[in-house]
Amino acid sequence: MTDKQSQDKQDTPSPATELAHLRQIVFGDAQKGLEQKIEQLG
């Protein structure tokens, strides 16, 4: 895939896909934070 193609893809992302991706990032970080807190408490 060329840079131009990937750039075009980024310009018009599917809203649902973008939302799912953001959700994955946010909840992934939250999960990591929880695990670290549990380790500290334990």
Secondary structure by P-SEA (a helix, b strand, c coil): ccaaaaaaaaacccaaaaaaaaaaaaaaaaaaaaaaaaaaac
